[in-house]
Amino acid sequence: MTSDYDSPFRFVGATIDNVIDVSGDSDIDHEALVRTWFIG
């Protein structure tokens, strides 16, 4: 759980499985991330 999510409504009835960073920071190893999708 995180307190980073601030919204005008409460998020209920589902689970957030993945979060996509769209900040533009290039410190993410995208190839390694994609490999985890296939390897598990």
C-alpha positions in Angstrom: 0.0 0.0 0.0 1.2 3.5 -0.7 0.2 7.0 0.3 1.5 8.3 -3.0 -1.9 8.0 -4.6 -4.0 11.1 -3.9 -7.4 11.3 -5.6 -10.7 13.1 -5.1 -12.3 9.6 -4.7 -11.5 6.4 -2.9 -10.1 3.5 -5.0 -12.2 0.4 -4.1 -13.3 -2.9 -5.7 -10.1 -3.7 -7.6 -6.4 -4.3 -7.2 -3.6 -2.3 -8.9 -1.2 -4.9 -10.3 1.2 -2.7 -12.2 2.2 0.9 -12.1 3.7 2.5 -15.2 6.2 5.4 -14.7 5.6 8.1 -17.3 7.9 10.6 -15.6 10.5 10.3 -18.4 13.3 9.1 -16.0 15.6 6.9 -18.0 16.9 4.9 -15.0 14.6 1.9 -15.8 16.1 -1.1 -17.5 13.2 -1.7 -19.9 14.7 -4.9 -21.4 14.9 -6.5 -17.9 11.4 -5.4 -17.1 10.1 -7.1 -20.3 12.0 -10.3 -19.4 10.2 -10.5 -16.1 6.9 -10.5 -18.0 7.9 -13.8 -19.7 10.0 -15.4 -17.0 7.7 -14.5 -14.1 
